[in-house]
Every structure is written in C-alpha cells, then in structure tokens.
Amino acid sequence: MKLIILSIVLAYCVTVNCQDACPVEAEAPSSTPTVPTSCEAKEGECIDTRCATCKRDILSDGLCENKPGKTCCRMCQYVIECRVEAAGYFRTFYGKRFNFQEPGKYVLARGTKGGDWSVTLTMENLDGQKGAVLTKTTLEVAGDVIDITQATADPITVNGGADPVIANPFTIGEVTIAVVEIPGFNITVIEFFKLIVIDILGGRSVRIAPDTANKGLISGICGNLEMNDADDFTTDADQLAIQPNINKEFDGCPFYGNPSDIEYCKGLMEPYRAVCRNNINFYYYTLSCAFAYCMGGEERAKHVLFDYVETCAAPETRGTCVLSGHTFYDTFDKARYQFQGPCKEILMAADCYWNTWDVKVSHRDVEYYTEVEKVTIRKQSTVVDLIVDGKQVKVGGVDVSIPYSSENTSIYWQDGDILTTAILPEALVVKFNFKQLLVVHIRDPFDGKTCGICGNYNQDSTDDFFDAEGACALTPNPPGCTEEQKPEAERLCNSLFDTSIDEKCNVCYKPDRIARCMYEYCLRGQQGFCDHAWEFKKECYIKHGDTLEVPPECQ
C-alpha cells in the first residue's frame, strides 16, 4: 500500500501561489485587485504583470521581485508547511528552498516549549547512486516512537513493533494514526498535540504542517515558526549545522538538469500535466525530476513524479469556511454573502457523500436580527454541542471538561478563548469563540463532496449558493447606516483595515470587509464595532498566527 500522509492544516504561499488566498474579484474583472494574485514565476515569467522581474533560480522557486510600492510576494500563509522533497530539496516554514544530500540523522522539527516531541530524518547513500535520500522518518511523542520507512508497502512501526497498528484510527498516547481510503490512493494522517500533522508521501517526501497555535514553539531544519522569514539560517542551531553542506552540486548533475534528462522527465510527467487541476509549477518539477534522474536513475525520478501527481490532485490549501458577525459567510471556495433568517438550525457544512459528519448552527432571535446560540458537530454517532450560554461543552449530551480527548476527537482551548474541536480521520477542525466567530476547516477526502451554507469544496465559487428561501422564510436584513452614523462608521472601519495590517494579516476583499465592519457598527453602535474588531483579531490569529492590536476605542 502506498502511504500518503496529507496535512490537515493550514502553506506559506511565499513560494507558491497566492491565488487561492486572494482570488481576483470575479464580479469586477476590470478593476485592479488590492493584492496581486501571485508571486510565482513560471518558466522565467512572472504570473502577475505588476511584478517587475523574475529571478530564474530553482532554489528560490522563481520568485518575482517587487516593483516599487508593490507587494507581489507578500506572505499570505494559509497552511504553514515544511517539506522535504524527493529530489533532495527542502522548503522551510518560510518558503526558503535549498538542496541537501548528506547522509546522517537530522531533526526536521521539535517542540521547544512544553512540547515533548521531535521529527527526525534518516538520510542514506544507496548503492550506485549519488548523494543521499530519505529512508526513514521517526516521530517521537511523549515517550512513544513511530518509525515510518520510506518507499515501502508497510511503513509504520510503533515502539519497535511492540504496539501493532490494529485499528483505524489507531491511537497511542498523544498520537492518532488514521487511514482514509479514496479513489486512487490512501491518505494516512498522523496527528498529535495541537494539530501538528506529519505527512509521508508514497516515495521519499515528507511534510510537516503545524497549526498556528504552535507559533514560536518549534525549532529544527524547518525553522523556528516565529513568522519572521529573516530568521531562516541565522539563529536555529539545526539549520546552522547543515548550512556548510547545502546546495552542493554533484559532478555531471547540475541543479538545472542535463538536457537529455530534462527531455526524459518531460516525457515522464507530461501525461499528468494535462489533468493537473492545481496551478503547479511544471517547470520546477521537471528540473527536480531531471536532477533526481541524474543522481539516482528511474526510481528516484519516479518518486519526484509521484510527488508531482499527488500535489496536482490534492487541494493546495485546506478548505476554510468562516461565519462572522451578523451573519456573514465566506465559503470554502471564497464566495461571500450575508444571510439573516429565523431558521432555528442551519446546516453549515457536511459530508454529503459518505454522511460521516456535519456541522450545524442553531440561532436565536435578538430583536430584528439573529445570533448563534449553539454549534453542533456530529461525527458518525458522536455528537459534540458547543453552547454559547455558559460556554458549555457536551459530548453525547454529557458535560465534559477541557482539554478532552477520545479515540478520534480532541477538544482544547486555543489562545485562551477559542475552542478547537479536531476530528480524525475525517480531517475536520472546528474553531468557535462562543460568540459570532465560527471557523470550519476541511481537506481531503472531502474535496467536491461537501454541502451546506459553506458550499461544495471544489475550488469553484460559481456553484456556491444556499437556497435560504427553500430552508425557511427570510427576514429582512437590519437597516443600513443612517446619514448620522455613516461618517463615524467609515472613520472607525477604515482605520481598522488600514495598510498597516497587510504584512500581518492577509485581508482579501478589503472593501467588502470594511462594509461588513460598518454594518456591525450601524447595527449595534460602538459595541458592534468592537465585537467585530475582536473577532477579526481572532480570525487573523486562527488563519495566520499573528496577533493584532484592537483599536484604542475597544481596549
């Protein structure tokens, strides 16, 4: 069985494509979007024409330089991810890419504060090949050791074989291992502590994707996760130890590939290019394949091919749906709308293919608008209720204390007042602040198989709609701003979303966010504005790990 461990959580697109995070406004194609759509270069050309030049450098993935006053390469991180690729390339949390092929054992990542865990790589020189390849990944968590042997049919060994993996999902201590079968391949998810996820692809590739709750709590070759790209290879001891041996070229095998090897790899990969649904840099993978082919022949080239095919098939980011305020929705595919209705219960999101889970929101009337009263999460026969009044948490109708853990469900506090419920192997994560901020994250295997007000997660926003009239009778939206309210609403909300937050929190559709803010102020006055400001602060933290200051009026 080919083993694929795919990340549940949220990759810097410093070196990939920002388009999923901030797609261009479909309804106004002639307007200039606030944020450039991509900082990526393909075959030496910048995707976004407003960028100035492209460094045709495979080690930096062809990043475009900025024109004066433009920010084509802003950090719009939705999934924080570190990767080890089959051709010997590493990519840190900040997107720095380098090649490293020295035999030995190396710490990819470890917990630094109250986190008893580490991920170690074993790299070996195989007979007849140049350099070294990844042969084993070892995960140590609170005394348990999980060994994953690369490129084998039965790769997982727990505690040296003393604890056989006899169930799916399988839990031991703080670690959950789950295998989900989908057409074409299996997905195995290894999750521990606060949503730190290890991905092992079928060949010789590894990914680690920590939730933003781990900001500042990780070190290793992947980086320190302090959200400061200037820290890469300047302070971390594991990075500095390998620095003298990175980017070493081997005789006869240039990083840019020999012409004959490039042609071989184009022939190998071209059939998959036509069906690649993601905006993947084919040129980059071709050169990686050519380099791998020169270093180790067909087998190593096929591992790069497998990495490319999987990346083409999987969503580039996890699906995120957000309910905020009264009552605004951003769907999995970034459609945006407001819904106010007297429905007691609304289906926010669900697995409508296997019917394994759903998330429902119960409302209550507050004068002429509605607010969240309860969030209900169902996984098979297990039901979790998050009740606003008293911040109650019930599992199966019984009050539970936090943190809570069962065979496939973890519930814990994040950043003090955001309750996070993580469910495996369904790869469902729900975050709720017991007010008006509710975030639902999903990923494979539910691509194209979801329904509800969050829409069908298929990277196409045109089919996202909710038949509210069919669900219940609509109530009119609360009145808009009066002429007396408008000047103060504009002043407050423009100051909340000024340019100073751009480097910290990637704000898509800024005019729309300002309009939402004004709506909340005109609905509930200063309290409405401040609640909105605090919810935006939490939303930014959930998505990006950055902490914003709330306006002086709300402190």
C-alpha positions as CSV (number, residue, x, y, z in Angstrom):
1,M,0.0,0.0,0.0
2,K,1.3,3.4,-0.9
3,L,1.4,5.6,2.1
4,I,0.4,9.2,1.8
5,I,0.1,11.4,4.9
6,L,-1.6,14.6,3.9
7,S,-1.6,17.8,6.0
8,I,-4.9,18.8,7.6
9,V,-3.9,22.2,8.4
10,L,-3.1,25.4,7.2
11,A,1.4,26.6,3.2
12,Y,3.0,29.8,3.1
13,C,2.5,30.9,-0.5
14,V,5.7,32.9,-0.4
15,T,7.0,30.4,-2.9
16,V,3.7,29.1,-4.3
17,N,0.5,30.7,-5.5
18,C,-1.4,33.3,-3.6
19,Q,-4.4,33.0,-5.8
20,D,-6.3,30.6,-3.5
21,A,-5.9,33.0,-0.6
22,C,-6.9,36.2,-2.6
23,P,-8.5,35.3,-5.9
24,V,-9.3,38.1,-8.3
25,E,-12.8,39.6,-7.9
26,A,-14.9,37.7,-10.5
27,E,-17.6,40.3,-10.5
28,A,-15.3,43.1,-11.4
29,P,-12.7,41.9,-13.8
30,S,-11.7,45.3,-15.0
31,S,-10.9,46.6,-11.5
32,T,-7.4,46.4,-10.0
33,P,-7.4,43.9,-7.1
34,T,-6.0,45.2,-3.8
35,V,-3.5,42.3,-3.7
36,P,-1.6,40.8,-6.7
37,T,-2.8,37.3,-7.5
38,S,0.5,35.6,-7.4
39,C,4.2,36.0,-6.5
40,E,5.2,32.9,-8.6
41,A,7.2,32.7,-11.8
42,K,6.7,30.1,-14.4
43,E,9.4,29.4,-16.9
44,G,11.1,32.7,-16.1
45,E,8.0,34.9,-16.4
46,C,6.1,36.5,-13.5
47,I,2.5,35.4,-13.2
48,D,1.4,38.9,-12.1
49,T,2.4,41.5,-14.7
50,R,2.6,44.2,-11.9
51,C,5.7,42.4,-10.6
52,A,9.0,43.7,-12.0
53,T,11.5,40.9,-12.7
54,C,11.9,37.2,-12.0
55,K,14.9,35.5,-10.5
56,R,15.2,32.4,-12.6
57,D,16.5,30.4,-9.7
58,I,15.2,27.0,-8.9
59,L,16.3,27.2,-5.3
60,S,14.0,30.1,-4.7
61,D,11.3,28.6,-6.9
62,G,11.4,31.6,-9.3
63,L,10.1,34.3,-7.0
64,C,9.3,37.6,-8.7
65,E,10.8,40.8,-7.4
66,N,8.6,43.7,-6.5
67,K,8.1,46.9,-8.4
68,P,8.5,50.0,-6.2
69,G,5.5,50.3,-3.9
70,K,4.1,46.8,-4.9
71,T,4.0,43.7,-2.8
72,C,3.8,40.8,-5.2
73,C,5.4,38.5,-2.7
74,R,3.5,39.3,0.4
75,M,3.1,36.5,2.9
76,C,-0.4,35.1,2.6
77,Q,0.1,31.9,4.6
78,Y,-3.0,29.7,4.9
79,V,-1.2,26.4,5.5
80,I,2.1,26.6,7.3
81,E,4.1,23.8,5.9
82,C,7.6,22.5,5.7
83,R,8.6,20.0,3.0
84,V,11.3,17.5,2.2
85,E,11.1,16.6,-1.5
86,A,12.1,13.5,-3.4
87,A,15.0,15.2,-5.2
88,G,16.7,16.3,-2.0
89,Y,15.1,19.8,-1.8
90,F,13.9,21.1,1.5
91,R,11.5,24.0,2.0
92,T,11.3,25.7,5.4
93,F,8.2,27.2,7.0
94,Y,9.1,30.5,5.3
95,G,9.5,29.0,1.9
96,K,13.3,29.1,1.7
97,R,14.2,26.2,-0.7
98,F,17.6,24.5,-0.6
99,N,19.2,21.2,-1.6
100,F,20.8,18.9,1.0
101,Q,22.1,15.4,0.4
102,E,24.4,14.5,3.2
103,P,24.0,11.0,4.9
104,G,23.1,11.2,8.6
105,K,20.2,11.9,11.0
106,Y,18.7,15.3,11.3
107,V,16.0,17.0,13.3
108,L,13.4,18.3,10.9
109,A,11.3,19.8,13.7
110,R,10.9,19.6,17.5
111,G,8.8,21.2,20.3
112,T,10.7,23.8,22.2
113,K,8.3,24.9,25.0
114,G,6.2,22.3,26.8
115,G,6.1,20.0,23.7
116,D,7.8,16.6,24.2
117,W,8.1,15.7,20.5
118,S,10.5,15.6,17.6
119,V,10.6,14.5,13.9
120,T,14.0,13.1,12.8
121,L,15.0,12.2,9.3
122,T,17.4,9.4,8.4
123,M,19.3,10.0,5.1
124,E,21.4,7.3,3.5
125,N,23.6,6.8,0.4
126,L,22.1,4.0,-1.6
127,D,24.4,1.7,-3.6
128,G,25.2,3.0,-7.1
129,Q,23.6,6.5,-6.5
130,K,25.0,9.9,-5.8
131,G,24.2,11.9,-2.7
132,A,21.7,10.7,-0.1
133,V,18.0,10.0,0.0
134,L,15.4,10.0,2.8
135,T,15.0,6.4,4.0
136,K,13.2,6.8,7.4
137,T,11.2,9.4,9.3
138,T,11.0,8.9,13.1
139,L,8.3,10.6,15.2
140,E,8.8,10.7,19.0
141,V,5.9,12.0,21.1
142,A,5.8,11.8,24.9
143,G,7.8,8.5,25.0
144,D,6.1,6.8,22.0
145,V,8.2,6.2,18.9
146,I,6.7,5.9,15.5
147,D,9.1,4.8,12.7
148,I,8.0,5.4,9.0
149,T,10.2,3.6,6.5
150,Q,10.1,5.5,3.2
151,A,9.1,3.8,-0.1
152,T,7.8,0.5,1.4
153,A,4.4,-1.2,1.4
154,D,4.0,-1.4,5.2
155,P,5.9,1.5,6.5
156,I,4.6,2.2,10.1
157,T,6.2,0.6,13.2
158,V,5.1,1.7,16.7
159,N,7.5,1.3,19.6
160,G,9.7,-1.1,17.7
161,G,6.7,-3.4,16.9
162,A,5.6,-3.7,20.5
163,D,2.4,-1.9,19.7
164,P,0.9,-3.2,16.4
165,V,-1.4,-0.9,14.5
166,I,-4.6,-2.9,14.8
167,A,-7.3,-0.4,14.3
168,N,-8.3,2.6,12.1
169,P,-8.0,5.1,13.6
170,F,-5.3,3.9,15.9
171,T,-4.4,6.0,19.0
172,I,-1.5,5.6,21.3
173,G,-0.7,8.2,23.9
174,E,-0.9,11.6,22.3
175,V,-0.7,10.3,18.7
176,T,-3.6,9.4,16.4
177,I,-2.9,7.4,13.1
178,A,-5.7,7.2,10.6
179,V,-6.0,5.8,7.1
180,V,-8.7,7.1,4.8
181,E,-9.3,5.3,1.5
182,I,-10.2,7.4,-1.5
183,P,-10.1,6.6,-5.2
184,G,-6.5,6.3,-6.5
185,F,-4.7,6.2,-3.2
186,N,-5.0,6.1,0.6
187,I,-4.4,9.0,2.9
188,T,-2.7,8.3,6.3
189,V,-2.9,11.1,8.8
190,I,-0.6,11.2,11.9
191,E,-1.7,13.9,14.3
192,F,-0.5,14.8,17.8
193,F,-0.8,17.5,20.4
194,K,-2.4,20.7,19.0
195,L,-2.8,19.6,15.4
196,I,0.8,19.0,14.4
197,V,0.4,16.8,11.3
198,I,3.1,14.7,9.7
199,D,2.7,13.7,6.0
200,I,4.6,10.9,4.4
201,L,4.2,10.6,0.7
202,G,4.5,7.4,-1.2
203,G,8.1,7.9,-2.3
204,R,10.7,9.9,-0.4
205,S,8.9,13.0,0.6
206,V,7.8,14.4,4.0
207,R,5.6,17.3,5.1
208,I,5.0,18.7,8.5
209,A,2.1,21.1,9.0
210,P,1.6,22.7,12.4
211,D,-1.5,24.7,13.4
212,T,-0.9,28.4,14.2
213,A,-1.3,27.5,17.9
214,N,2.3,26.3,17.7
215,K,3.7,29.7,16.7
216,G,7.1,30.2,18.5
217,L,7.1,26.6,19.9
218,I,9.1,24.8,17.1
219,S,12.7,24.6,16.0
220,G,14.7,22.4,13.6
221,I,15.6,22.4,9.9
222,C,12.1,23.6,9.1
223,G,12.7,26.9,11.1
224,N,11.6,28.4,14.3
225,L,8.0,29.2,13.3
226,E,8.3,32.8,14.6
227,M,6.7,34.1,11.4
228,N,9.8,36.0,10.6
229,D,11.5,34.9,7.4
230,A,14.6,36.8,8.3
231,D,15.3,34.2,11.0
232,D,16.0,31.4,8.5
233,F,19.6,30.2,8.8
234,T,20.5,32.9,11.2
235,T,19.7,31.6,14.7
236,D,18.5,28.0,14.6
237,A,21.2,25.5,15.6
238,D,19.9,22.7,13.4
239,Q,19.9,24.9,10.3
240,L,23.3,26.4,11.0
241,A,24.8,22.9,11.4
242,I,23.9,21.8,7.9
243,Q,24.4,25.2,6.2
244,P,28.0,24.5,5.0
245,N,26.7,21.4,3.1
246,I,23.6,22.8,1.4
247,N,23.3,23.5,-2.3
248,K,26.3,21.3,-3.2
249,E,26.3,20.4,-6.9
250,F,27.4,16.9,-7.9
251,D,29.7,16.2,-10.9
252,G,27.6,15.8,-14.0
253,C,24.3,16.6,-12.3
254,P,23.5,20.4,-12.3
255,F,20.5,21.6,-10.4
256,Y,19.0,22.8,-13.7
257,G,19.2,19.4,-15.2
258,N,21.1,17.9,-18.2
259,P,19.2,18.5,-21.5
260,S,18.7,14.8,-22.1
261,D,17.4,14.2,-18.5
262,I,15.0,17.1,-18.9
263,E,13.6,15.6,-22.0
264,Y,13.2,12.2,-20.3
265,C,11.3,13.8,-17.4
266,K,9.1,15.9,-19.7
267,G,8.0,12.7,-21.3
268,L,7.5,11.1,-17.9
269,M,5.4,13.9,-16.5
270,E,3.6,15.4,-19.5
271,P,0.7,12.9,-19.4
272,Y,-0.2,14.1,-15.9
273,R,0.2,17.8,-16.7
274,A,-3.0,17.7,-18.8
275,V,-5.1,16.5,-15.8
276,C,-3.4,18.6,-13.1
277,R,-6.1,20.7,-11.6
278,N,-3.9,22.9,-9.5
279,N,-1.7,25.8,-10.5
280,I,1.5,23.7,-10.1
281,N,4.9,24.8,-11.5
282,F,5.5,22.1,-14.0
283,Y,8.9,23.6,-15.0
284,Y,10.1,23.3,-11.4
285,Y,9.1,19.7,-11.1
286,T,10.6,18.9,-14.4
287,L,14.0,20.2,-13.3
288,S,13.7,18.4,-9.9
289,C,12.9,15.2,-11.8
290,A,15.9,15.7,-14.1
291,F,18.2,16.3,-11.2
292,A,16.9,13.2,-9.4
293,Y,17.2,11.1,-12.5
294,C,20.8,12.1,-12.9
295,M,21.5,11.3,-9.2
296,G,19.7,8.0,-8.9
297,G,18.1,6.8,-12.1
298,E,14.5,5.9,-12.9
299,E,13.4,5.0,-9.3
300,R,14.4,8.4,-7.8
301,A,12.8,10.2,-10.8
302,K,9.6,8.3,-10.2
303,H,9.5,9.5,-6.6
304,V,9.5,13.1,-7.9
305,L,6.7,12.1,-10.4
306,F,4.7,10.7,-7.5
307,D,5.1,14.0,-5.6
308,Y,4.0,16.0,-8.6
309,V,0.9,13.8,-9.2
310,E,-0.2,14.0,-5.6
311,T,0.4,17.8,-5.5
312,C,-1.7,18.1,-8.7
313,A,-4.6,16.1,-7.2
314,A,-4.7,17.5,-3.7
315,P,-6.1,20.9,-2.7
316,E,-3.3,23.4,-2.4
317,T,-4.8,24.6,0.8
318,R,-7.3,23.2,3.2
319,G,-10.9,24.4,2.8
320,T,-11.8,27.1,5.3
321,C,-15.3,28.4,5.8
322,V,-15.9,31.3,8.2
323,L,-19.1,32.6,9.9
324,S,-18.6,36.0,11.4
325,G,-20.7,38.9,12.7
326,H,-24.4,39.1,11.8
327,T,-24.2,36.9,9.8
328,F,-21.5,36.9,7.1
329,Y,-20.2,33.8,5.4
330,D,-17.0,33.1,3.5
331,T,-17.4,29.7,1.8
332,F,-14.7,27.0,1.3
333,D,-14.2,28.4,-2.2
334,K,-14.2,32.1,-1.1
335,A,-17.7,33.1,-2.2
336,R,-19.1,35.7,0.2
337,Y,-22.6,36.6,1.2
338,Q,-24.7,37.5,4.2
339,F,-27.7,35.5,5.5
340,Q,-30.2,36.6,8.1
341,G,-33.1,34.3,8.7
342,P,-35.2,32.9,11.5
343,C,-34.1,29.3,10.9
344,K,-33.7,27.6,14.2
345,E,-31.0,25.4,12.8
346,I,-28.9,25.7,9.6
347,L,-26.6,23.1,8.1
348,M,-23.3,25.0,7.9
349,A,-21.2,22.2,6.3
350,A,-21.5,18.4,5.9
351,D,-20.0,15.4,4.2
352,C,-22.8,14.8,1.7
353,Y,-21.1,11.8,0.1
354,W,-20.4,9.3,2.9
355,N,-22.5,11.2,5.5
356,T,-19.8,10.8,8.2
357,W,-20.0,14.3,9.7
358,D,-21.9,17.6,9.7
359,V,-21.7,21.0,11.4
360,K,-25.0,22.7,12.3
361,V,-25.6,26.2,13.8
362,S,-28.6,27.0,15.9
363,H,-29.8,30.6,16.1
364,R,-31.9,32.7,18.4
365,D,-33.7,35.9,17.7
366,V,-32.3,39.2,19.1
367,E,-34.8,42.0,18.3
368,Y,-34.7,42.2,14.5
369,Y,-31.6,40.0,13.8
370,T,-30.3,36.6,14.8
371,E,-27.2,35.3,16.7
372,V,-25.5,32.0,17.3
373,E,-27.0,30.0,20.1
374,K,-25.3,26.6,19.7
375,V,-22.9,24.8,17.4
376,T,-23.4,21.0,16.9
377,I,-20.7,18.8,15.4
378,R,-21.6,15.2,14.5
379,K,-19.2,12.5,13.7
380,Q,-21.0,9.2,13.0
381,S,-22.9,8.7,16.3
382,T,-20.8,11.0,18.3
383,V,-22.3,14.5,18.9
384,V,-20.5,17.5,20.3
385,D,-22.5,20.5,21.4
386,L,-20.9,23.9,21.9
387,I,-23.4,26.1,23.8
388,V,-22.9,29.9,23.9
389,D,-24.6,30.4,27.3
390,G,-22.1,29.5,29.9
391,K,-19.6,28.2,27.3
392,Q,-20.9,24.7,27.8
393,V,-19.3,21.7,26.0
394,K,-21.2,18.5,25.8
395,V,-20.2,15.2,24.2
396,G,-23.1,12.8,23.8
397,G,-25.3,15.1,25.9
398,V,-22.9,15.0,28.9
399,D,-20.8,17.9,30.1
400,V,-17.1,17.4,29.6
401,S,-14.0,19.3,30.9
402,I,-11.4,20.8,28.5
403,P,-9.0,19.5,27.3
404,Y,-10.9,16.4,26.2
405,S,-9.7,13.5,24.1
406,S,-11.4,10.3,22.8
407,E,-10.4,7.8,20.2
408,N,-10.9,10.2,17.3
409,T,-11.9,13.6,18.8
410,S,-9.7,16.2,20.5
411,I,-11.1,19.4,22.1
412,Y,-8.9,22.1,23.6
413,W,-8.6,25.9,24.1
414,Q,-6.5,27.9,21.7
415,D,-5.3,31.3,22.6
416,G,-7.4,31.4,25.7
417,D,-10.9,31.7,24.4
418,I,-11.1,29.9,21.0
419,L,-12.4,26.3,21.5
420,T,-10.9,23.9,18.9
421,T,-12.5,20.6,18.1
422,A,-10.5,18.3,15.9
423,I,-11.9,15.1,14.5
424,L,-9.8,12.4,12.7
425,P,-9.8,10.6,10.4
426,E,-12.4,12.8,8.8
427,A,-9.9,15.8,8.9
428,L,-12.5,18.1,10.3
429,V,-11.5,21.0,12.5
430,V,-14.0,23.5,14.1
431,K,-12.9,26.6,15.9
432,F,-15.5,28.7,17.9
433,N,-15.2,31.7,20.2
434,F,-18.7,31.2,21.7
435,K,-19.8,34.4,20.1
436,Q,-20.1,35.2,16.4
437,L,-16.9,33.7,15.0
438,L,-17.0,30.1,13.8
439,V,-14.4,28.6,11.5
440,V,-14.6,25.2,9.8
441,H,-11.5,23.6,8.2
442,I,-11.7,20.5,6.0
443,R,-9.5,18.8,3.4
444,D,-9.2,15.5,1.5
445,P,-11.0,13.3,1.2
446,F,-13.9,15.7,1.0
447,D,-12.9,17.7,-2.0
448,G,-16.0,18.0,-4.1
449,K,-18.2,16.1,-1.6
450,T,-19.5,18.8,0.8
451,C,-22.7,20.7,1.1
452,G,-24.4,23.3,3.3
453,I,-24.1,27.0,3.6
454,C,-20.3,26.7,3.2
455,G,-20.8,25.3,-0.3
456,N,-19.2,22.4,-2.2
457,Y,-15.4,22.4,-1.6
458,N,-14.2,22.1,-5.2
459,Q,-12.1,25.3,-5.9
460,D,-15.0,26.7,-7.9
461,S,-17.0,29.5,-6.2
462,T,-19.6,29.8,-9.0
463,D,-21.6,26.8,-7.6
464,D,-21.6,28.1,-4.1
465,F,-25.1,29.2,-3.1
466,F,-27.6,28.5,-0.3
467,D,-31.3,28.1,-1.0
468,A,-32.4,30.1,2.0
469,E,-35.9,30.5,0.8
470,G,-36.3,26.8,0.5
471,A,-35.0,26.3,4.0
472,C,-37.0,28.9,5.8
473,A,-38.7,32.3,5.4
474,L,-36.2,35.1,5.2
475,T,-36.3,38.1,7.5
476,P,-35.2,41.5,6.1
477,N,-31.7,42.4,6.9
478,P,-31.3,45.0,9.6
479,P,-31.4,48.6,8.3
480,G,-28.2,50.1,6.9
481,C,-26.3,53.1,8.2
482,T,-28.2,56.4,8.7
483,E,-26.6,59.6,7.4
484,E,-25.7,60.4,11.0
485,Q,-23.9,57.1,11.6
486,K,-22.1,56.9,8.3
487,P,-19.1,59.3,8.9
488,E,-18.1,57.7,12.2
489,A,-18.6,54.2,10.8
490,E,-16.3,55.0,7.8
491,R,-13.7,56.5,10.1
492,L,-13.6,53.6,12.5
493,C,-13.7,50.8,9.9
494,N,-11.2,52.4,7.5
495,S,-8.8,52.7,10.5
496,L,-9.3,49.0,11.4
497,F,-8.4,47.8,7.9
498,D,-5.6,50.3,7.1
499,T,-2.4,49.3,5.3
500,S,-0.5,48.6,8.5
501,I,-2.2,45.2,8.9
502,D,-1.2,44.0,5.4
503,E,2.1,42.4,6.5
504,K,0.5,40.7,9.4
505,C,-2.9,39.5,8.2
506,N,-3.7,38.9,4.6
507,V,-7.1,40.6,4.1
508,C,-8.8,39.5,0.9
509,Y,-11.6,41.8,-0.5
510,K,-10.8,44.7,1.8
511,P,-13.7,46.9,0.6
512,D,-16.1,44.1,1.5
513,R,-14.5,43.8,4.9
514,I,-14.9,47.5,5.6
515,A,-18.5,47.3,4.5
516,R,-19.1,44.4,7.0
517,C,-17.5,46.4,9.7
518,M,-19.7,49.4,9.0
519,Y,-22.7,47.2,9.0
520,E,-21.9,45.9,12.5
521,Y,-21.3,49.5,13.8
522,C,-24.6,50.7,12.4
523,L,-26.4,47.7,13.8
524,R,-25.1,47.8,17.3
525,G,-23.1,51.0,17.7
526,Q,-19.7,51.1,19.4
527,Q,-20.3,47.7,20.9
528,G,-20.9,46.2,17.4
529,F,-17.7,47.8,16.1
530,C,-15.6,46.5,19.0
531,D,-17.1,43.0,18.8
532,H,-16.2,43.0,15.1
533,A,-12.7,44.2,15.8
534,W,-12.1,41.5,18.4
535,E,-13.5,38.8,16.1
536,F,-11.2,40.0,13.2
537,K,-8.3,39.8,15.6
538,K,-9.2,36.2,16.4
539,E,-9.8,35.3,12.7
540,C,-6.3,36.7,11.8
541,Y,-4.8,34.6,14.6
542,I,-6.6,31.4,13.5
543,K,-5.6,31.8,9.9
544,H,-2.1,33.3,10.2
545,G,-0.8,33.0,13.8
546,D,-0.4,36.8,14.1
547,T,-1.7,38.9,16.9
548,L,-3.3,42.2,16.1
549,E,-3.9,45.1,18.5
550,V,-7.5,46.1,18.8
551,P,-8.4,49.8,18.3
552,P,-8.0,52.1,21.3
553,E,-11.8,52.6,21.5
554,C,-12.1,48.9,22.3
555,Q,-9.3,48.3,24.7
